[in-house]
Amino acid sequence: MTAALPDRQHLALRNLARKNAGEEVGWINIADAIALAEAGLCRRTAEGWKITTEGQALLAVGPDATPPDSSDVVPMFANDAKSRD
């Protein structure tokens, strides 16, 4: 089922999994997060977007179940490298 997700949503889901594991990740695109939430793969909390058990299970059965590291995290916006005051 992982392949059924568009690449951007799959990346957002992987970033949410990394965030859940305590890693620092790039920004999560709101449209991707909303689509994932509608599919039950994440939810919005007061602290931000959180991956659900269903989202984690989807990643666990896919070919990208265990990314080697977080060095391939791609910022969702071109200006993410700029300081946010």
N, C-alpha and C positions, 0 to 999 in steps of 0.2 A: 504494500500500500504506500510505502514511502515514495515510490516512483510516481504515484498519482499526484503528489503535491508539486506545484510549480517550484522551480528552483529557489525563488526568493522566499517562499513560505518554508521550504525545507531548511534553508539557511537560518531563517528566523527561529524555527523549532530547535535546531541544533544549538543556536545561541542561547535560547531559553534553558536548554538542558545544561549547558555550561554554566550559565548564571546560577541555576539551581544548585550546581556542584560547588559554588563559591568562586568561580573564575570571573575575571573582569571581561566583559564582552562589549561589542559596539552597540550602537543604538538599534532598537527593534523598530522596524517600520510599522506604523500604526495600522495601515491597511492590511499588511500581512498578519499582524497579531489579531486583528478583528476576524479575518477569515479563519485563522486557526482556532479562535474562540468559538466561532459558529460551528466548527467541526468538532468541538469538545476537546481540542488538543492543548489548549491553554485557557487561562482565565485572568481577569483583571482584579487585582487586589489594591489595597491602599499603598502597598509597597511597590506596585508595578505589575507587570505581566509575569505570570507563573505558569510553568509547564504542568500539565495534569498527568495523572497516572497513565491515561490513554496516550498522551503525547510521548511519554517516556517509553511506553510499550511499542509504539510505532517505530521509534528510532532503534529500539533494541532488536527488532526483527529485520531491519533494513541493512543494506550493504555498508552503511556508514555508522553502524552501531557504536563503534568505539573510535572516534577520531584520535589520531596519534597525539595531537596537542592543539592548542588554540591559536597557533600562529597563522592559520588561514582565515581568521575572522576578518570579514570585509566590512568596513563602515557602510552603513546604509545610505549615507549622504556624503556628498563630496566635501562638505565643510566640517565633517566630524573631527578632522585633525586640528581645527582651530579651538582655542581656549573658549570655554563657556563661562562667562562671569555671572 
